[in-house]
Amino acid sequence: MKTRFKPKFNIKKGDTVVVIAGDDKDRTKPRKVLEVIPDKARILVEGVNIITKHTKPTAQNTKGGIVKQEAPIAISNVMLWDAKAGKPTKVNRQRDNGKLVRIAKKSGEVIK
């Protein structure tokens, strides 16, 4: 993603999201965000896009073998989960005492 300015996303590490597109699509099951990669517009979500990786034996991992792990998905394929409404929601940003806070559009609650 080549842009002149760093993109801003409404999703942060530790948020709960639902996958709205792709093989792991499930709008009713909230999952935790493990990592956000802003320069590639991708996100690592717990239990989503599982890949098998073949690893060689190393000093830390003497056995090696096949490891299952999460791979990043596009940030556009997830939506923030609103716990109060129990549904996925869009995000609104507002200034609160000079600080930018995220607000869920469905319930109007502040997202922590």
Stockholm file with secondary structure:
# STOCKHOLM 1.0

chainA/1-112         MKTRFKPKFNIKKGDTVVVIAGDDKDRTKPRKVLEVIPDKARILVEGVNIITKHTKPTAQNTKGGIVKQEAPIAISNVMLWDAKAGKPTKVNRQRDNGKLVRIAKKSGEVIK
#=GR chainA/1-112 SS CCCSSCCCCSCCTTCEEEECSSTTCEEEEEEEEEEEEGGGTEEEETTSSEEEEEECCCSSCSSCEEEEEECCEEGGGEEEEETTTTEEECEEEEEETTEEEEEETTTCCEEC
#=GC SS_cons         CCCSSCCCCSCCTTCEEEECSSTTCEEEEEEEEEEEEGGGTEEEETTSSEEEEEECCCSSCSSCEEEEEECCEEGGGEEEEETTTTEEECEEEEEETTEEEEEETTTCCEEC
//
